[in-house]
Amino acid sequence: MNNLKTLLGELGLGLSNILRTTIYLTDYIDFEAVNAVYARHLHEPFPVRTTVQVAALPSGAKVQIDTVVGF
């Protein structure tokens, strides 16, 4: 989430500009931990979200978040 915040900041945007996220997890056992971090950074009304489990992510990552932002 910190990386996402930094990238958005470079565009003059913030986490409140996120309209939709897709979260990719390599193991659903991490779902609750991801929810806790997500809730610390994003607030109601939360962006539309899809979460899916995948076989693998680049560089051995356990979580990847894809976002759509509005201006």
C-alpha positions in Angstrom: 0.0 0.0 0.0 2.9 2.3 0.7 4.2 1.7 -2.9 0.8 2.4 -4.3 0.5 5.6 -2.2 3.9 6.8 -3.5 3.0 6.1 -7.1 -0.3 7.9 -6.9 1.4 10.8 -5.1 3.7 11.2 -8.1 0.6 11.8 -10.2 -0.8 14.2 -7.7 -3.4 11.6 -6.6 -4.1 9.8 -3.3 -5.6 6.6 -2.2 -9.0 8.3 -2.1 -8.8 8.4 -6.0 -8.9 4.6 -6.2 -12.2 3.5 -7.8 -11.5 -0.3 -8.2 -8.9 -2.8 -7.1 -8.1 -6.3 -8.0 -6.0 -8.1 -5.4 -4.0 -11.2 -6.5 -2.9 -13.6 -3.7 -0.7 -16.6 -4.0 -2.4 -18.1 -0.9 -5.9 -17.3 0.5 -4.4 -17.9 3.9 -3.2 -14.2 3.6 -6.7 -12.9 2.9 -7.4 -11.6 6.5 -4.0 -10.0 6.8 -4.5 -8.2 3.5 -8.0 -7.1 4.6 -6.5 -5.6 7.8 -3.8 -3.6 5.8 -6.4 -2.6 3.2 -8.7 -1.2 5.9 -5.9 0.7 7.5 -5.2 2.6 4.3 -8.6 2.8 2.5 -11.8 4.0 4.1 -15.5 3.7 3.4 -16.9 3.8 0.9 -14.3 1.3 -0.1 -13.4 1.0 -3.8 -15.0 -1.9 -5.7 -12.7 -4.9 -5.1 -12.1 -8.4 -6.5 -9.7 -10.8 -4.8 -8.4 -13.9 -6.6 -5.9 -16.6 -5.8 -3.2 -17.2 -8.4 -0.5 -19.8 -8.8 2.4 -17.3 -8.7 3.3 -13.7 -9.0 6.4 -12.0 -10.4 9.6 -11.9 -8.2 8.1 -14.3 -5.7 5.6 -11.7 -4.5 2.7 -13.0 -2.3 0.3 -10.0 -3.1 -0.2 -7.8 -6.1 -2.8 -5.0 -6.3 -4.1 -3.6 -9.6 -6.0 -0.4 -9.4 -8.2 1.9 -11.5 -8.2 5.5 -10.4 -10.4 8.5 -11.1 -9.3 12.1 -11.3 
